[in-house]
């Protein structure tokens, strides 16, 4: 799985892990922070949340266009510095008045602009590593590993946010509202780690920091020449994929908005018994260790590696057994943001299985194309919201639930509903996101790589802006009706993708 990959992949992946850990720590509590600190209603908080996400994913287009001229590495460095300033400003507890609101908006502008310079260009650099014929056939696997690294950071983020907020409240005596800022401080520290990794390992990938124009000007590797017709064909194919991506992210990023609202308002807050183990990040890490040690045990040819893998599995099982034997009989109270750890956990745990499956299919010449994987991903996302719709039948509307909680008549569902939903959404994500990024990296005309990767993020931005549709429906509409909107959106996008499949697959030839 990790063999025969360029060292630059691991350096860039780790740098991205640090940045994403901070970002998702902030994002895990951001929607709740808006409602708690500023007293905003669900739709207003959702509008700010979705607008921020939209800018985070729109500005990589600008960053990509700039990088095509001045170089990818330079944009990445500037981006990290700008993001850091934004997180510092967000971490300062200024209260809930107009000045605090202006400061928060300024912080969001800096974070989104810095991300625009950093995010897409780092991924272009990853793709450039695989322009080398020696690594060309490992591109899809590389982006799966890169995506896994992103989610390692995201997996720890919700727990980090919740734990540091609890610590600030209990140990420092700060208010609930001010404790949110301690979660934002984590993002500042993570960026310091990210930039340290980037520059410490820079010799491994320095050769891919320049744009195609810069490389050509210095006599480096020659840029692939395409005819105007070929260029147009590829750009059209990419735009069709971008159109579908919009609707996936619109549905997927409900995990930070309406699915978080659902966790906060409709999930049974008291968790007891063996189910509590699912909410302990240590247990999730042990499972991840067992998965990777198991693959190492199966694939390693050296006895030493097999022994180490076996010891790791036994150690992880011992920790899980200890945790099981010491389950608290009182149970635990669930915090809504903690549910967001399941998606990245599933990504990290399932990536080896995904790579093994598609690797086996590739050897048999039966691996689906990247566009076909994306279409399958939309079908799977549809299934996830079918689960939510079925589970929500008979539940009160959000507004009615709010009143019922006051009177003690509220109805709650088991936490497993969201745990299973996040699992299904993760299957969809693994089919769509890393494959989509790989598709862009492979198909984009070389001279426009930065801009086309930016186009991917623009599509993501539009989808993230449309996330607010969920919060706009959150109120008097039955919950099954809210989820049905996303069922319809994902299904229509899947059908569109299948209808355009021939054109998309031709572009890769």
KAMOJO-V67084 format. One record per residue. RES is the residue in one letter. PHI is phi in radians with two decimals (none if undefined). NEAR is the number of other C-alpha atoms within 10 Angstrom. D_CENTER is the distance of its C-alpha to the mean C-alpha in Angstrom with 2 decimals. Layout:
BEGIN
res = <RES RES>
phi = <PHI PHI>
near = <NEAR NEAR>
d_center = <D_CENTER D_CENTER>
END
This chain:
BEGIN
res = <X X X X X X X X X X X X X X X X X X X X X X X X X X X X X X X X X X X X X X X X X X X X X X X X X X X X X X X X X X X X X X X X X X X X X X X X X X X X X X X X X X X X X X X X X X X X X X X X X X X X X X X X X X X X X X X X X X X X X X X X X X X X X X X X X X X X X X X X X X X X X X X X X X X X X X X X X X X X X X X X X X X X X X X X X X X X X X X X X X X X X X X X X X X X X X X X X X X X X X X X X X X X X X X X X X X X X X X X X X X X X X X X X X X X X X X X X X X X X X X X X X X X X X X X X X X X X X X X X X X X X X X X X X X X X X X X X X X X X X X X X X X X X X X X X X X X X X X X X X X X X X X X X X X X X X X X X X X X X X X X X X X X X X X X X X X X X X X X X X X X X X X X X X X X X X X X X X X X X X X X X X X X X X X X X X X X X X X X X X X X X X X X X X X X X X X X X X X X X X X X X X X X X X X X X X X X X X X X X X X X X X X X X X X X X X X X X X X X X X X X X X X X X X X X X X X X X X X X X X X X X X X X X X X X X X X X X X X X X X X X X X X X X X X X X X X X X X X X X X X X X X X X X X X X X>
phi = <none -1.71 -1.31 1.09 -1.73 -1.12 -1.05 -1.04 -1.05 -1.20 -1.14 -1.16 -1.12 -1.16 -1.05 -1.21 -1.04 -1.07 -1.15 -1.20 -1.04 -1.13 -1.08 -1.33 -1.11 -1.14 -1.22 -1.03 -2.02 -1.13 -1.09 -1.20 -1.06 -1.05 -1.29 -1.33 -1.38 -1.86 1.16 -1.39 -1.31 -1.01 -1.22 -1.17 -1.08 -1.12 -1.15 -1.14 -1.02 -1.23 -1.14 -1.05 -1.04 -1.08 -1.18 -1.00 -1.74 -1.47 -1.16 -0.99 -1.11 -1.12 -1.07 -1.20 -1.12 -1.17 -1.15 -1.08 -1.82 -1.85 1.95 -1.29 -1.10 -1.10 -1.17 -1.07 -1.11 -1.08 -1.06 -1.08 -1.14 -1.16 -1.02 -1.03 -1.06 -1.11 -1.16 -1.06 -1.13 -1.22 -1.34 -1.40 -1.34 -1.89 1.60 -2.32 -1.52 -1.12 -1.10 -1.10 -1.13 -1.11 -1.09 -1.11 -1.11 -1.07 -1.09 -1.13 -1.10 -1.11 -1.10 -1.17 -1.17 -1.10 -1.09 -1.06 -1.39 -1.59 -1.08 -1.14 -1.22 -1.09 -1.25 -1.10 -1.07 -1.05 -1.07 -1.11 -1.03 -1.73 -1.28 -1.18 -0.91 -1.10 -2.00 -0.98 -1.37 -1.88 -1.09 -1.05 -1.09 -1.08 -1.24 -1.14 -1.14 -1.08 -1.17 -1.07 -1.08 -0.97 -1.36 -1.09 -1.12 -1.17 -1.12 -1.46 -1.07 -1.04 -1.11 -1.05 -1.11 -1.15 -1.15 -1.21 -1.16 -1.07 -1.09 -1.10 -1.25 -1.48 -1.58 -1.81 1.27 -1.39 -1.26 -1.02 -1.09 -1.24 -1.17 -1.00 -1.17 -1.19 -1.12 -1.21 -1.11 -1.02 -1.09 -1.06 -1.13 -1.15 -1.22 -1.06 -1.10 -1.06 -1.19 -1.12 -1.11 -1.01 -1.41 -1.15 -1.84 -0.97 -0.99 -1.30 -2.36 -0.98 -1.22 -1.95 -1.32 -1.42 -1.29 -1.04 -1.16 -1.15 -1.09 -1.12 -1.17 -1.64 1.38 -1.37 -1.03 -1.21 -1.34 -1.05 -1.63 -2.07 -1.27 -0.95 -1.14 -1.11 -1.05 -1.07 -1.04 -1.21 -1.15 -1.08 -1.06 -1.12 -1.12 -1.12 -1.12 -1.01 -1.07 -1.26 -1.01 -0.90 -1.33 -1.14 -1.20 -1.02 -1.40 -1.14 -1.38 -1.17 -1.08 -1.67 -2.21 -1.17 -1.19 -1.25 -1.01 -1.07 -1.07 -1.31 -1.89 -2.13 -1.54 -0.92 -1.22 -1.66 -1.98 -2.26 1.19 -1.13 -1.08 -1.07 -1.12 -1.18 -1.76 -1.76 -1.06 -1.09 -1.11 -1.13 -1.10 -1.07 -1.12 -1.06 -1.03 -1.11 -1.09 -1.26 -1.17 -1.12 -1.16 -1.11 -1.08 -1.32 -1.74 -1.20 -1.82 -1.57 -1.10 -1.05 -1.12 -1.12 -1.12 -1.06 -1.10 -1.09 -1.09 -1.08 -1.11 -1.10 -1.10 -1.13 -1.09 -1.11 -1.10 -1.09 -1.11 -1.06 -1.09 -1.13 -1.23 -2.03 -1.11 -1.22 -1.17 -1.37 1.37 -2.32 -1.62 -1.41 -1.83 -0.91 -1.06 -1.10 -1.12 -1.24 -1.31 -1.23 -1.04 -1.12 -1.05 -1.09 -1.05 -1.11 -1.26 -1.63 -0.96 -1.04 -1.17 -1.08 -1.13 -1.13 -1.10 -1.26 -1.13 -1.15 -1.15 -1.11 -1.09 -1.58 1.27 -2.05 -1.19 -1.09 -1.18 -1.00 -1.04 -1.21 -1.06 -1.09 -1.10 -1.06 -1.05 -1.16 -1.13 -1.14 -1.05 -1.03 -1.07 -1.02 -1.38 -1.11 -1.04 -1.11 -1.13 -1.13 -1.17 -1.60 -1.09 1.63 -1.40 -1.25 -1.22 -0.96 -1.14 -1.17 -1.11 -1.07 -1.22 -1.16 -1.18 -1.21 -1.52 1.48 -1.87 -1.21 -1.96 -2.12 -1.98 -1.23 -1.05 -1.07 -0.99 -1.29 -1.04 -1.22 -1.09 -1.11 -1.10 -1.16 -1.08 -1.19 -0.97 -1.11 -1.08 -1.14 -1.36 -1.81 -1.21 -1.10 -1.21 -1.14 -1.12 -1.08 -1.05 -1.11 -1.04 -1.40 -1.56 -1.01 -0.96 -0.88 -1.28 -2.14 -1.04 -1.07 -1.16 -1.20 -1.13 -1.10 -1.07 -1.00 -1.29 -1.10 -1.04 -1.08 -1.09 -1.09 -1.06 -1.20 -1.16 -1.28 -0.95 -1.08 -0.99 -1.05 -1.21 -1.16 -1.49 -1.38 2.98 -1.79 -1.37 -0.99 -1.04 -1.08 -1.24 -1.06 -1.20 -1.12 -1.04 -1.30 -1.04 -1.11 -1.08 -1.15 -1.18 -1.09 -1.10 -1.10 -1.10 -1.07 -1.08 -1.11 -1.18 -1.71 -1.01 -1.07 -1.11 -1.21 -1.24 -1.12 -1.20 -1.55 -1.53>
near = <16 9 5 9 17 18 13 21 22 20 22 23 24 22 25 26 25 25 28 25 28 27 24 26 27 27 24 28 25 21 25 25 21 23 17 16 17 17 13 15 12 22 18 17 23 27 20 18 23 28 20 20 23 23 24 26 28 26 25 32 24 18 27 32 23 19 29 22 15 16 22 28 24 16 25 25 17 14 23 23 18 20 28 22 16 25 26 18 23 27 23 17 15 16 13 16 10 11 11 17 16 11 16 22 17 15 22 24 18 22 27 25 24 27 29 28 32 30 26 32 34 24 23 26 26 27 25 23 23 22 18 11 9 12 14 15 12 14 22 24 23 27 24 24 22 21 24 25 25 24 25 23 26 31 28 24 30 27 22 22 28 21 15 19 24 18 14 19 18 11 9 10 12 16 12 15 19 21 23 30 25 24 28 28 21 22 29 22 17 22 25 16 15 23 18 14 18 22 14 10 17 16 12 17 21 13 15 22 25 20 27 25 18 15 17 13 11 8 8 12 12 11 14 9 11 13 8 9 9 13 18 14 18 22 19 15 22 23 16 17 24 23 18 24 27 22 25 30 22 25 27 24 21 21 22 24 24 24 25 24 21 19 26 17 19 24 22 16 18 14 18 15 13 14 14 18 17 15 18 14 19 16 19 21 18 18 18 19 19 21 19 21 22 17 16 17 19 11 12 13 10 9 10 10 15 18 12 14 22 17 13 18 21 14 15 21 17 13 14 18 12 11 17 15 10 9 16 13 9 10 14 16 12 18 17 22 26 24 24 27 27 25 23 24 25 23 26 26 22 20 21 18 14 17 18 15 12 16 17 13 13 12 9 9 9 11 15 13 14 22 27 21 19 28 26 21 25 30 19 22 27 27 19 26 25 19 18 21 20 14 16 22 12 11 17 19 19 20 13 15 21 16 12 14 13 9 9 9 12 17 15 17 17 15 18 12 16 24 16 15 21 25 19 21 25 24 21 25 23 23 23 23 20 21 24 24 22 23 22 25 26 20 19 21 22 21 18 19 27 32 24 27 27 28 25 25 29 24 26 28 27 24 27 31 26 23 29 26 21 24 24 17 19 21 18 13 14 21 23 20 15 23 24 18 16 25 23 14 18 29 20 16 21 24 16 16 22 15 12 15 18 12 15 24 14 11 18 16 6>
d_center = <21.25 21.23 24.70 25.90 22.75 23.49 23.12 21.32 18.19 17.96 18.81 16.22 13.48 14.80 15.07 11.44 10.73 13.10 11.77 8.15 10.10 12.16 9.84 8.12 11.74 12.98 10.70 11.47 15.06 15.28 16.32 18.75 20.00 20.97 22.97 24.53 25.42 26.46 27.55 25.62 25.67 22.63 22.89 23.39 20.47 18.31 19.76 18.95 15.36 14.82 16.97 15.06 11.74 14.08 15.57 12.45 11.78 15.55 16.90 15.55 18.37 20.83 19.47 19.76 23.26 24.30 23.08 25.09 28.08 27.66 25.32 21.66 22.33 24.12 21.38 18.79 21.35 22.19 18.60 18.09 21.42 20.78 17.50 19.56 22.24 19.97 18.65 22.30 23.49 21.03 22.11 25.75 27.04 29.09 29.65 29.20 31.67 31.40 31.11 28.06 26.47 27.33 25.97 22.63 22.46 23.52 20.80 18.13 19.90 19.90 16.23 15.30 18.07 17.21 13.60 15.35 17.55 15.13 11.88 13.55 16.59 15.13 13.78 17.27 18.84 17.11 18.46 21.80 22.28 22.69 25.30 27.63 29.36 29.23 25.46 25.08 24.80 21.89 19.43 17.40 17.41 16.42 13.23 12.44 13.27 11.39 8.08 9.39 10.16 6.83 6.25 9.85 9.41 6.96 9.56 12.38 11.26 12.59 15.68 16.26 16.23 18.54 20.78 21.41 22.21 24.57 26.14 26.78 28.41 30.54 31.44 31.66 32.66 30.39 29.68 26.59 25.79 26.30 24.26 21.05 21.88 21.87 18.17 17.80 20.09 17.69 15.50 18.80 19.56 16.28 16.88 20.37 19.21 16.91 19.89 22.22 20.44 20.26 23.99 25.17 23.88 24.52 27.51 25.36 23.67 25.98 27.43 24.36 23.93 26.42 26.09 27.99 30.81 31.19 31.24 33.87 35.89 36.17 37.28 34.17 32.73 33.81 31.39 31.51 33.81 33.08 35.54 34.84 34.67 32.07 29.97 30.25 29.46 26.19 25.12 26.05 24.03 20.90 21.57 21.95 18.53 17.12 19.04 17.42 13.84 14.80 15.54 12.59 10.17 13.12 13.12 9.58 8.87 12.06 10.31 10.66 14.04 16.48 15.09 15.26 18.68 19.63 18.85 20.90 23.75 24.21 23.11 26.01 25.49 27.60 26.28 28.99 29.89 27.79 24.80 24.38 23.38 20.00 19.17 20.28 17.65 20.54 21.08 17.54 17.93 21.31 20.04 17.65 20.74 22.85 20.69 20.65 24.25 25.25 24.06 25.78 28.87 29.05 28.53 30.34 33.95 35.01 36.51 35.11 31.48 32.27 33.86 30.96 28.54 31.02 31.40 27.65 27.56 30.68 29.39 26.16 28.34 30.70 28.08 26.92 30.63 31.36 28.56 29.90 33.45 32.57 30.71 31.86 34.21 33.29 29.66 26.83 25.75 22.17 20.12 17.74 14.69 15.10 13.91 10.26 10.72 11.43 8.28 7.13 10.91 11.44 9.21 11.23 14.37 14.42 13.62 17.32 18.64 16.84 18.20 21.55 21.88 21.26 23.29 26.13 26.05 26.14 29.22 30.87 30.00 28.18 24.49 23.12 22.34 18.88 19.84 21.08 17.93 16.08 18.94 18.76 15.09 16.35 19.14 17.05 14.99 18.53 19.57 16.91 18.39 21.83 21.33 20.49 23.48 25.83 24.90 25.51 28.97 31.54 29.34 30.43 28.87 26.78 29.83 32.18 30.02 30.22 34.00 34.20 32.50 35.27 37.96 36.50 36.16 32.38 30.93 27.88 25.93 24.90 21.47 21.20 20.57 17.04 16.54 17.59 15.66 12.29 13.74 14.71 11.54 9.93 12.96 12.34 8.83 10.51 13.32 11.81 8.90 10.37 13.73 13.44 12.71 15.52 17.68 17.50 18.32 21.20 22.66 22.47 25.97 26.14 27.48 24.66 21.62 20.24 21.01 19.63 16.23 16.50 17.46 14.25 12.51 15.48 14.94 11.37 13.21 15.85 13.68 12.09 15.71 16.86 14.65 17.71 19.83 18.70 19.95 23.05 23.92 23.45 27.03 29.91 28.31 28.26 24.88 25.44 26.00 22.70 20.80 23.28 22.17 18.75 20.67 22.84 20.21 18.30 21.69 23.17 20.32 20.81 24.54 24.26 22.26 24.92 27.60 26.46 25.83 29.01 28.42 24.89 26.09 29.12 27.09 25.87 29.49>
END
